[in-house]
Amino acid sequence: MGKEAFNSFVTAQFQFDRTAEWLGLDLPTRELLRSPLKEHQFLIPLRMDDGSVRVFRGFRVLHNDARGPGKGGIRFHPHETIDTIRALAMWMTWKCALLDIPLGGSSGGVACDPHYLTLREQEQLCRSWVKRLVHELGPQVDVPAPDIMTGAQHMLWMLDEYESLRGEKVPGFITGKPVGMGGSVGRLEAAGFGLVFALREALKELDMSADGATASVQGFGNVAQHAVRLFEQIGGRVVCVSCWDQKDAVSYAYKKEPSIEVQALAGITDRFGGIDKEKAAKMGYDVLPGEAWLSQDVDILIPAAVENQITEENVQVIHRRVRVIAEGANGPTTVGADRTIGERGILVIPDILANAGGVTCSYFEQVQSNMNYYWEKDEVLGKLDVKMTSAFNDVLEFAKKKNLPMRNAAFSIAVARVAQACKDRGWV
Ligand code: GLU
């Protein structure tokens, strides 16, 4: 096979076509679901702090809302493209359906690098993004949330802008808000914790104990940090994490035996998940080339950074000891690499399942915001555990019954639910 093309939307459509074929979907349903229902792409001129003007590109894509209002993150990333957003929106549709949440799928963002934007500039970008989309968003229409390089503060600026444009309070407009300002306790931890709930079930299935199990992680942002924390709490050891280094414009892996110290590492990490290389070296970490995370002699790999990281070119370096891959990122594994991983018998907890804790808790947050009544943390995390565990077991059971890889099983369940919703509405 030749060099793979790393276009996430091509991957997402390939996954969909394969599933549609397997499910025997009719042609109109295939046509409806293989592309987004609606796309918005626009320019945002921004007055910078130094008085100059720069023009940024903004996006919002609604893939499908047959099961409920669109739901999905807003990413600030310099390499953002409409195709990445299309893929993310489609994956959100499947994710919500798989977790059986009454929401559709969407995604959005701004092509920008917040490392080089002041807080005021970021605030203006958030407000302009909402101004351009005010008629396309809303608690019953499409509900944004954080994603890579956006967080609670961005959500609050966006909420504030939306509410001032509407002239009313609409706390269910957006999720991932700060706790105390309409946010839900547990939302920050949810994606990482949800991943570990699913991982715990996978280990049970493989007759492996979490106690003493080892893992290597790509990324050290919100998903990765919380996954590492909970994984350690259930007895696991993380020996390596890798992340992007903004200064050198490459990534590095940080390795320490018997395990990394998550608290101390988080203390030398910026708000975008970048670890301070010099400080880490002083703390006794081996600083290795970024790709070293993938070749570690561990039981579990957790790609929790960005898409297209495990490819046909590097999949061979995965150590023979690896038994589980839990995809914290969206789309971290290319189609070619996925084939090889399947042949090696590694259990994959696919992205639309492994990282679904984030949107599941977003749904809980929206419910709380709409009621204006907030739950305790134990209640939120308890409900999250129930949702993740039952979705994991649904996928596992389906995979066994139909003799399918976990990814194909997850997609089949999700796509079938969405196709059914479209049919029930009389769309196709
Ligand atoms: N951006 C996150 C994801 O990809 C969360 C989306 C949400 O909470 O709506 O799942």
Boltz pocket constraint, residues with backbone or C-beta under 6 A from the ligand:
constraints:
  - pocket:
      binder: B
      contacts: [[A, 71], [A, 72], [A, 73], [A, 74], [A, 143], [A, 144], [A, 145], [A, 146], [A, 147], [A, 148], [A, 175], [A, 330], [A, 355], [A, 356], [A, 358], [A, 359], [A, 360], [A, 362]]
      max_distance: 6.0
